Every structure is written in structure tokens, then in C-alpha cells.
Amino acid sequence: MSMSLPNLRYLTDERRRPQEVVLPLNVWKDITEELEVLREKQKILLGLQQACREVEMQKKGKLPEETLEDFLDEL
């Protein structure tokens, strides 16, 4: 997601160091929606990564192989 962030305002402390950011509500909504999409993608990728590890362990005999019926029962 590529977005420009116009109209940002920074709230600063007494030394003028940025402490908070104020942005338009529509920008905040776009950011949170994109974050949710990325969280879902991460969840899927982590699941695939774990599945690949399990397959490797099955190939090495460290985990019992799972039948298609067992797999479908888990769903």
C-alpha cells in the first residue's frame, strides 16, 4: 500500500520532540484496514511454514504421517 500522508500534525513536548501524530480519520481507517489484511496474510504464511516443518519431520520419521482422512477430520 502506497499512500501519501498529507495533513499530518505532530504533537511535541516542551523540547519540541515529536510525541504523537494526529492524522485524518480516513487515513487512520485506511491504515487499520491494511494492517488487518497484513495480519491475515501473516497468519496464512505462518501456517504454511509450520506445515512445511511438519512435512520435513514426517520425512525424517520424527512425526507420524497423517492420512488424508485424518487431515480432513481436523477441518
C-alpha positions in Angstrom: 0.0 0.0 0.0 1.5 3.3 -1.0 -0.2 6.3 0.3 0.9 9.9 0.8 0.2 11.2 4.3 -0.9 14.8 3.9 -2.2 16.9 6.8 -0.2 15.1 9.4 0.4 17.0 12.6 2.9 16.2 15.3 2.3 17.0 19.0 5.6 17.8 20.6 6.9 18.1 24.1 8.5 21.2 25.6 11.7 20.5 23.8 9.8 20.2 20.5 10.5 16.5 20.2 7.6 14.7 18.5 5.5 12.7 20.9 2.3 12.0 19.0 0.9 12.1 15.5 -2.5 13.4 14.5 -3.9 12.3 11.2 -7.2 12.5 9.4 -9.7 9.7 10.3 -9.9 8.4 6.7 -6.1 7.9 6.7 -6.4 6.1 10.0 -9.1 3.8 8.6 -7.0 3.0 5.6 -4.0 2.1 7.8 -6.0 -0.1 10.1 -7.7 -1.9 7.1 -4.3 -2.6 5.5 -2.9 -3.8 8.9 -5.8 -6.3 9.2 -5.0 -7.6 5.6 -1.4 -8.0 6.5 -2.2 -9.8 9.8 -4.3 -12.3 7.8 -1.5 -12.8 5.3 0.9 -13.4 8.1 -1.4 -15.9 9.7 -1.6 -17.9 6.5 2.1 -17.8 5.9 2.9 -18.9 9.4 0.6 -21.8 9.0 2.3 -22.8 5.7 5.7 -22.5 7.4 4.6 -24.8 10.2 3.1 -27.3 7.7 6.4 -27.4 5.8 8.3 -28.1 9.1 5.9 -30.9 9.9 6.3 -32.4 6.4 10.1 -32.4 6.9 9.7 -34.0 10.3 7.5 -36.7 8.8 10.0 -37.4 6.1 12.7 -37.9 8.8 10.4 -40.2 10.7 10.1 -37.8 13.7 6.4 -37.4 13.2 3.9 -40.0 12.1 2.5 -39.4 8.7 -1.1 -38.2 8.5 -3.7 -39.8 6.2 -6.0 -37.7 4.1 -8.9 -38.9 6.3 -7.0 -37.6 9.4 -6.4 -34.3 7.8 -10.0 -33.9 6.7 -11.2 -34.8 10.2 -9.2 -31.9 11.6 -11.0 -29.4 9.4 
